[in-house]
């Protein structure tokens, strides 16, 4: 009975160590505020956050070197449970506003020969090529390591890129004029908390979910 009581207490408890992995295309928008909110709301939690690729996160989760992660899903891994948090649209960022602003921009309208992309291993790269229907397209000049770098490359070298909706707040007023919504169909990614299926600390999961819901615009929340 005592073991059962201890296990039950551990399940609901929001205290102790919490190790979270976050993919690079999500980290800039969540991690700074997530850390601050945890310090204020859950002072008994010792939080450790690592920015990692999806592949590394899966390895660390399965080895129990991470408690949970925030990344783009689905992963379709038999030993990992996915808990959707929010859905984020992609937008196109052009060097010039040469497209007719009054016409909807479809994924099939995007010229792949002018696109700048992230390095191999970033989930956003795979998602971009999925909605462009050309997984073998390669950028022959440069593949950036961050969204910020992509935007700067477009500004100085022309062409365009595809960036997450949450990155718009990082753009200045002039840069925002070069953002176009993608329709027919809209390009969207699912962002989830992922855990090993045997992870039992429900209190910790709920704490992360509650904080993320405070940080993400309401229209994006699942």
C-alpha positions as CSV (number, residue, x, y, z in Angstrom):
1,X,0.0,0.0,0.0
2,X,2.8,2.4,0.8
3,X,4.5,1.7,-2.6
4,X,1.2,2.5,-4.3
5,X,0.9,5.8,-2.3
6,X,4.4,6.8,-3.2
7,X,3.8,6.0,-6.9
8,X,0.6,8.0,-6.8
9,X,2.3,11.0,-5.2
10,X,5.1,10.9,-7.8
11,X,2.5,10.8,-10.7
12,X,0.8,14.0,-9.6
13,X,3.8,15.9,-8.2
14,X,5.2,18.9,-9.9
15,X,8.7,19.0,-8.3
16,X,12.2,17.7,-9.0
17,X,14.1,17.4,-12.2
18,X,12.5,17.9,-15.6
19,X,14.5,17.5,-18.8
20,X,12.9,18.7,-22.0
21,X,14.1,18.5,-25.6
22,X,12.9,21.1,-28.1
23,X,13.5,21.2,-31.9
24,X,15.4,24.3,-33.3
25,X,12.4,25.5,-35.3
26,X,10.3,25.8,-32.1
27,X,12.8,26.7,-29.5
28,X,13.1,30.5,-30.2
29,X,9.4,31.0,-29.8
30,X,8.8,28.9,-26.6
31,X,12.0,28.3,-24.6
32,X,12.8,31.9,-23.2
33,X,9.2,32.4,-22.0
34,X,8.9,28.7,-20.9
35,X,11.9,29.0,-18.6
36,X,10.6,32.2,-17.1
37,X,7.1,30.8,-16.5
38,X,8.4,27.7,-14.9
39,X,10.6,29.7,-12.5
40,X,7.5,31.7,-11.5
41,X,4.9,29.0,-11.4
42,X,6.8,25.9,-10.4
43,X,9.8,26.9,-8.3
44,X,10.3,23.4,-7.0
45,X,11.0,22.1,-10.6
46,X,14.7,22.0,-11.7
47,X,14.2,22.6,-15.4
48,X,16.8,21.6,-18.1
49,X,16.0,22.4,-21.7
50,X,18.1,21.1,-24.7
51,X,17.7,22.3,-28.3
52,X,18.0,19.1,-30.4
53,X,17.0,17.7,-33.8
54,X,14.1,15.3,-33.9
55,X,16.3,12.3,-34.5
56,X,18.4,13.1,-31.4
57,X,15.3,13.7,-29.3
58,X,13.9,10.3,-30.1
59,X,17.2,8.6,-29.1
60,X,17.4,10.5,-25.9
61,X,13.7,9.8,-25.0
62,X,14.1,6.1,-25.6
63,X,17.3,6.1,-23.4
64,X,15.4,8.0,-20.7
65,X,17.9,10.9,-21.0
66,X,14.9,13.2,-21.6
67,X,11.6,13.2,-19.8
68,X,9.7,14.8,-22.7
69,X,10.1,16.9,-25.8
70,X,8.3,19.5,-27.9
71,X,8.5,18.9,-31.6
72,X,6.6,18.5,-34.9
73,X,4.5,15.3,-35.2
74,X,3.4,12.8,-36.2
75,X,6.4,10.6,-35.5
76,X,4.5,7.3,-35.6
77,X,6.9,5.6,-33.2
78,X,5.5,2.6,-31.3
79,X,7.2,3.5,-28.0
80,X,6.4,7.2,-28.0
81,X,3.1,8.9,-27.1
82,X,2.2,12.2,-28.8
83,X,0.1,14.8,-27.2
84,X,-0.8,17.6,-29.7
85,X,-0.4,21.1,-28.3
86,X,-1.0,23.5,-31.2
87,X,-1.1,23.8,-35.0
88,X,1.1,26.3,-36.7
89,X,0.7,27.6,-40.3
90,X,3.7,28.2,-42.6
91,X,4.0,31.4,-44.4
92,X,6.1,32.3,-47.5
93,X,8.8,35.0,-47.0
94,X,9.8,36.7,-50.3
95,X,12.7,39.0,-51.1
96,X,10.3,41.2,-53.1
97,X,6.5,41.4,-53.2
98,X,6.4,40.4,-56.9
99,X,3.4,38.2,-56.5
100,X,0.0,39.8,-56.8
101,X,-1.1,40.6,-53.3
102,X,-4.7,40.2,-54.2
103,X,-4.4,36.6,-55.3
104,X,-4.2,33.6,-52.9
105,X,-0.8,31.9,-52.9
106,X,-1.1,28.1,-53.3
107,X,1.7,25.6,-52.3
108,X,1.8,24.5,-56.0
109,X,2.6,28.1,-57.0
110,X,5.9,28.1,-55.1
111,X,8.9,27.9,-57.5
112,X,11.2,25.3,-55.9
113,X,14.2,26.5,-57.9
114,X,14.2,29.8,-55.9
115,X,13.7,28.4,-52.4
116,X,16.2,28.6,-49.5
117,X,15.9,25.7,-47.0
118,X,17.2,24.5,-43.6
119,X,19.9,22.0,-43.3
120,X,19.2,18.3,-43.5
121,X,17.9,17.0,-40.2
122,X,15.6,19.9,-39.4
123,X,11.9,18.8,-39.4
124,X,10.8,22.0,-41.1
125,X,12.8,21.1,-44.2
126,X,10.9,17.8,-44.5
127,X,7.6,19.5,-44.0
128,X,8.4,22.2,-46.6
129,X,9.2,19.6,-49.2
130,X,6.1,17.6,-48.3
131,X,3.7,20.4,-49.1
132,X,5.7,21.3,-52.2
133,X,5.3,17.8,-53.5
134,X,9.0,17.5,-54.4
135,X,11.1,15.7,-51.7
136,X,14.1,15.4,-53.9
137,X,14.5,19.1,-54.6
138,X,17.9,20.4,-53.4
139,X,19.2,23.9,-52.9
140,X,22.5,24.0,-54.7
141,X,24.0,27.0,-53.0
142,X,23.4,27.1,-49.3
143,X,21.2,25.4,-46.6
144,X,20.8,27.5,-43.5
145,X,20.9,26.4,-39.9
146,X,18.2,28.7,-38.5
147,X,15.1,30.6,-39.5
148,X,16.8,33.9,-38.8
149,X,19.6,33.0,-41.2
150,X,17.1,32.0,-43.9
151,X,15.4,35.4,-43.6
152,X,18.7,37.3,-43.9
153,X,19.7,35.2,-46.9
154,X,16.4,36.0,-48.7
155,X,16.8,39.7,-47.9
156,X,20.3,39.9,-49.4
157,X,20.2,37.2,-52.2
158,X,16.7,37.1,-53.4
159,X,14.3,34.2,-53.8
160,X,12.2,33.1,-50.8
161,X,11.8,30.7,-48.0
162,X,9.0,29.2,-45.9
163,X,8.9,30.1,-42.2
164,X,6.6,29.2,-39.2
165,X,3.8,31.6,-38.4
166,X,5.3,32.4,-35.0
167,X,8.4,33.8,-36.6
168,X,6.5,36.8,-38.0
169,X,6.8,38.6,-34.6
170,X,10.6,38.5,-35.0
171,X,10.4,40.4,-38.3
172,X,10.6,44.2,-38.5
173,X,7.9,46.3,-40.1
174,X,9.5,46.3,-43.6
175,X,10.1,42.6,-43.6
176,X,6.5,41.8,-42.7
177,X,5.5,43.3,-46.0
178,X,7.2,40.4,-47.7
179,X,5.2,37.7,-45.9
180,X,2.5,35.9,-47.8
181,X,-0.1,33.4,-46.5
182,X,-0.2,30.0,-48.2
183,X,-3.7,28.7,-49.1
184,X,-5.4,25.9,-51.0
185,X,-4.6,24.0,-48.8
186,X,-2.9,25.9,-46.0
187,X,0.5,24.5,-45.0
188,X,0.3,23.5,-41.3
189,X,2.5,21.6,-38.8
190,X,1.3,19.9,-35.6
191,X,3.4,20.6,-32.5
192,X,3.2,18.1,-29.7
193,X,4.6,17.1,-26.4
194,X,6.1,13.6,-26.8
195,X,6.9,11.1,-24.0
196,X,7.8,7.5,-23.7
197,X,4.7,5.5,-23.2
198,X,5.8,4.4,-19.7
199,X,6.3,8.0,-18.5
200,X,4.0,8.4,-15.5
201,X,4.6,11.9,-14.2
202,X,1.2,13.3,-15.2
203,X,1.7,16.4,-13.1
204,X,4.8,17.4,-15.0
205,X,3.0,16.9,-18.4
206,X,0.1,19.0,-17.3
207,X,2.4,21.8,-16.1
208,X,4.2,22.0,-19.4
209,X,0.9,21.9,-21.3
210,X,-0.6,24.7,-19.1
211,X,2.4,27.0,-19.7
212,X,2.6,26.4,-23.4
213,X,-1.1,27.3,-23.7
214,X,-0.3,30.7,-22.1
215,X,2.5,31.3,-24.6
216,X,0.8,30.4,-27.8
217,X,-1.9,32.5,-29.6
218,X,-5.4,31.0,-28.8
219,X,-6.3,30.4,-32.4
220,X,-3.4,27.9,-32.6
221,X,-4.2,25.8,-29.6
222,X,-5.5,22.3,-30.1
